Amino acid sequence: QVQLVESGGGLVQAGDSLRLSCIASGRAFSTYVMGWFRQAPGKEREFVARINTNGLVTAYADSAKGRFTISRDNAKNTIYLQMNSLKPEDTAVYYCASLGPLYWGQGTHVTVSS
């Protein structure tokens, strides 16, 4: 069982930045591919970014490319999502997840006002 706890969400204005964090329990964190997903009101959950076990390989949704950066610190059992140039359409609940095995955090709210 892996527990994931996100933090760092909040209310910001368009163009601002936020950094989300997700800390994981357990000793096997460094063996998990990790990812960030988001779910906007009335929409399905969607992929945002993922990172491989050593942090050297990342992938992004088109909506995140060039603005968001995923990273991890295996010594701290933590992944991050640096979000720059935020837009109102980035408003969503952001979830971190381990992608193998699959576990989800409880989510952190991000609201971007125009």
N, C-alpha and C positions, 0 to 999 in steps of 0.2 A: 504494500500500500504506500502510495506517495501522496503527500499533502502539498498543495501548491497555494501560496498566498500572495496575491497581487497587491500592489500599492502604487501611489503616485498619481492617480487620477484626480480630476478636478474640473473647475470651470475656468476657461481661458478665452481670450479673444482670438479672432482669426489672425494668423501670422505669428502667434506665440509658439512656444515650445513646451513640451512636457517630457519627462522621463519616467516611464513605468518600470517597476521592479517586480520580480516574482521570485520568491525564495521557496526552495523545495526542501522537504524533509528527506531523510534517508541517506545511506552511504553510496548509493549507486547513481547519484545524479550525473556524474561525469560520463556515464555510459548511455544517457538518454539524449536522443535528438529532441530538441525543444522548439516550441513555436508560440506565436501570438496569433490570436483570432479576435474578431470583433463581431458584435451583433447590434445593429442599429434598430431603433424602434420600428416594429412592423416588418422587419426583414429577417432573412435567415442568417445564421452565423457564417462568417466568411473568413478565409485565410488571409493573414496579413504578412507574416514572415516566419521563417524557421531557420534554425542554426544547427549545425552538426555537433558531434560530441566534443571536438577540440576547438570549436569556434572559428575554424578556418573556412568553412563553406556555409554560405547563407543564400537564401532565396526570398524573393519578395513578390507580393501582389503588385500588379501594375500601378494600383492606386497609391502604393507606398514607396515605390522606387524613386530614389533621389531625395526623399524627404525623411524617411524613417530608417533607423539603423538598429539592427538587433545585435546584441552581444551577450557574452556570458562570462562569469567568473566561477570556475569550478571549485576553487578554494572556498568560495562563499556560498556555494549551492544556489547561485542566483543568475537569472537572466534579466536582461534589460531591453527596453524598447525606447530609443531616443526618437522623439517625434518633433520635427521642425516644420515651420511654415504650415501650421495647422489650419484646416479649412472647416467650415460648418458641417460639411459632409463627412468629416471624421468623427462626428458625434456618435458615440456607441458605448456599449459595455465591452471592455477589452478583457479577454481571457488568456491566460497562459496555459499551455498544455504540454505534457510529455507525450511524445508521439510513438513511443514503443517501449513499454506498455502505455496505453492511453489513459491519462488522468487529466482532469480539468481543475483549474482554480475556480474560485467563487466569482471572480470578475471585479473590475474596477471601472467606475463610470468616468467617461471623458465627455465633456460638453464644450463645444466651441461656438462661441457667439459671433455673429457677423458685425 
